[in-house]
Amino acid sequence: MSLAEVRHMSCHKLDPERALAFEYGLMLVKTSAALWYTIGLCQRLALEAATDSPAHDGLMQQILARDQLPLSIYLWRQEPV
């Protein structure tokens, strides 16, 4: 789903199925914005990024590779109890 599609859906009254698609798209936009904020913060403060979410780790790895950004990311894995 593209940002343009999310914008378009935000301007219209949606049936329940399209409303769910809009919610999903909006969550993707928010996640992307949060990851970009994290990248910028880590670069400004000379920090390394860490997450416990494999999905967020994968998205951030894609952003860093695509834009050739030097940042270390660590995926924290919880041990089973």
C-alpha positions as CSV (number, residue, x, y, z in Angstrom):
1,M,0.0,0.0,0.0
2,S,1.4,3.4,-0.9
3,L,1.2,6.7,1.0
4,A,-0.9,8.1,-1.9
5,E,-3.5,5.3,-1.4
6,V,-3.7,6.0,2.4
7,R,-4.1,9.7,1.6
8,H,-6.9,9.0,-0.9
9,M,-8.7,6.7,1.5
10,S,-8.5,9.2,4.3
11,C,-10.7,11.6,2.3
12,H,-13.6,9.2,1.7
13,K,-16.3,7.4,3.7
14,L,-15.2,3.8,3.6
15,D,-17.1,0.5,3.8
16,P,-15.9,-1.7,6.7
17,E,-13.5,-3.7,4.5
18,R,-11.8,-0.6,3.1
19,A,-11.8,1.0,6.5
20,L,-9.6,-2.0,7.7
21,A,-7.3,-1.5,4.8
22,F,-7.0,2.2,5.7
23,E,-6.2,1.3,9.3
24,Y,-3.5,-1.1,8.1
25,G,-2.0,1.5,5.8
26,L,-2.1,4.2,8.5
27,M,-0.2,1.8,10.8
28,L,2.4,1.3,8.1
29,V,2.9,5.0,7.8
30,K,3.2,5.5,11.5
31,T,5.7,2.6,11.8
32,S,7.8,4.1,9.0
33,A,7.8,7.5,10.6
34,A,8.8,6.0,14.0
35,L,11.6,4.1,12.4
36,W,12.9,7.2,10.6
37,Y,12.7,9.1,13.9
38,T,14.7,6.4,15.5
39,I,17.4,6.4,12.8
40,G,17.7,10.2,13.0
41,L,17.9,10.2,16.8
42,C,20.6,7.4,16.8
43,Q,22.6,9.3,14.2
44,R,22.4,12.6,16.1
45,L,23.3,11.0,19.5
46,A,25.8,8.5,18.1
47,L,23.7,5.6,19.4
48,E,23.0,2.1,18.1
49,A,19.4,1.0,17.5
50,A,17.8,-2.0,19.3
51,T,14.4,-3.6,18.9
52,D,12.7,-6.8,20.1
53,S,10.5,-6.9,17.0
54,P,11.7,-9.0,14.1
55,A,9.3,-7.2,11.8
56,H,10.7,-3.8,12.8
57,D,14.2,-5.0,12.6
58,G,13.5,-6.2,9.0
59,L,11.9,-2.9,8.0
60,M,14.8,-0.9,9.5
61,Q,17.4,-3.1,7.8
62,Q,15.6,-2.4,4.5
63,I,15.6,1.3,5.1
64,L,19.3,1.4,6.0
65,A,20.3,-0.8,3.0
66,R,18.1,1.2,0.5
67,D,19.4,4.6,1.7
68,Q,22.9,3.3,2.4
69,L,22.8,4.6,6.0
70,P,25.5,3.4,8.5
71,L,23.7,2.4,11.7
72,S,24.0,-0.7,13.8
73,I,20.8,-2.5,14.8
74,Y,20.4,-5.2,17.4
75,L,17.5,-7.5,17.5
76,W,16.9,-8.6,21.1
77,R,15.6,-12.1,21.5
78,Q,13.8,-13.2,24.6
79,E,14.7,-16.6,25.9
80,P,11.7,-18.9,26.6
81,V,10.8,-19.0,30.2
